[in-house]
């Protein structure tokens, strides 16, 4: 196989935000030509497939400004500097849903959009759930509605495009394959 690596020869920072950084890299292509690559840097995230003892899937509905609509999703959140993914998953599950769990198991990880972003999502399965709080401990700019649904209800949400993001669709497919 030929060498497909693109060597960076220059980097220009464009934006340094709270969640992402954007830069433009000038690269040398495998054929010797140069090109520009727009890169989104993200600290990474976790997503939690939380299953209650009566086999309900814990989901949250929240407004997603980029999509201009509310979506139903599995609980998720970004990694904090120095934080291990499992610790993030435990923290995010409790913050977004008020649940703690007996078992947190890594299912897989994946890049969300490797053509322009380095974001990686670690997907965990949480079982042995216990409700710790009456309400979630959300960030001040975070508003979510908690719901618990059956696999059949989640599949209907996909048909209706209420569930319309990759991590949650992956989670539902994962649960289907486990049956």
Secondary structure as UniProt FT lines:
FT   STRAND          7..16
FT   STRAND          20..28
FT   TURN            30..31
FT   STRAND          34..42
FT   STRAND          45..51
FT   TURN            53..54
FT   STRAND          57..64
FT   TURN            65..68
FT   STRAND          69..78
FT   TURN            81..82
FT   HELIX           85..97
FT   STRAND          99..111
FT   TURN            114..116
FT   STRAND          120..131
FT   TURN            140..141
FT   STRAND          145..149
FT   HELIX           151..159
FT   TURN            160..161
FT   HELIX           166..178
//
